[in-house]
Amino acid sequence: MTKQIGTKGLTPYLFLLPAILLLVVFRYYPMVLGFREAFYSNALSLVGAREYVGFENFLYMYEDPVVWRSFKTTLAFSLVVNPLQVGLALLLAELTNQRVRGIGVFRAIYLIPLAISMNITAIAWGLALDRNNGLVNGILASLGLPRQPFLNDADLALWTLIGIISWVGVPYWSMFFLAGLQDISQEVLEAAHIDGANSLMTFIKIKIPLLRHVIAFVLVTDTVVNFTLFAPVYLLTRGGPQLSTNLIMYEAWRRGFVYGDLGVASAMVSVLLVVVIVFVAIEFFVFRPQR
């Protein structure tokens, strides 16, 4: 009997073992190697081995104004796009949770961006926002409004990037909120209605607290995704104009694969990982279960 119980106890872990192995091989092991790379120089020593430089890469990164600006840009980008996406996704989920005719068609329409990869989305929006031949500026010109530089202006580029990312992110995260809303017991909502609560009070006082775990999951995941955003910056702006969209992941890629300084690039990614962990820990603390 004891042997059977022990075998049953191991069964769940055996099912999880392939996923755990994939995570270790393709996630955690590269993270360890990247952190180790941050303590080495790219130059070879007299014996043919890479030179251990300690914290020199971190000190160089600390003294580089471009790196500091990249971190500030990434922080500002995340502080805007994270609450924006989560808030709009929650409102969109509440809108699509209504029982009205044609709501299924509406859900299918707003989920269309999810069928397109981020790379294709970035390229399509880059063409649509072109100042001379883009669809958006063509519409503005037909309405008698001035054409806008969007991705070619230092004051507009980061906000345009936020809009493009949100075009994909909002409907994606709304799916999680919609699932959470539909999991709320109708008896609870009916009881609130009987007690005189209107739709706004029900949403704020009942639905949002019951979605606490879903909000925590979406916010944490969205934080990680936006702090490590790379592809749209690479495809649309290359960090410009005037470094206005030079997010830290793109700057790390540029240091490592354009200038060949893998040590400093690894140091930047290591510091970014610590920053992300701090933000995630704060979010978990804020949305921890209430006793």
Protein Blocks (a to p, Z undefined) as FASTA:
>chain_A
ZZmmmmmmmmmmmmmmmmmmmmmmmmmmmmmmmmmmmmpcfbdcfkopacdehjmmmmmm
mmpmklmmmmmmmmmmmmmmmmmmmmmmmmmmmmmmpccehklmmmmmmmmmmmpcfklm
mmmmmmmmpmklgmklmmmmmnopacdeklmpfklmmmmmmmmmmmmmmmmmmmmmmmmm
mmpcfklmmmmmmnopafklmmmmmmmmmmmmmmmmmmmmmmmmmmmgcklmmmmnnopa
hhllmcfklmmmmmmmmnopaklmmmmmmmmmmmmmmmmmmmmmmmgccZZ
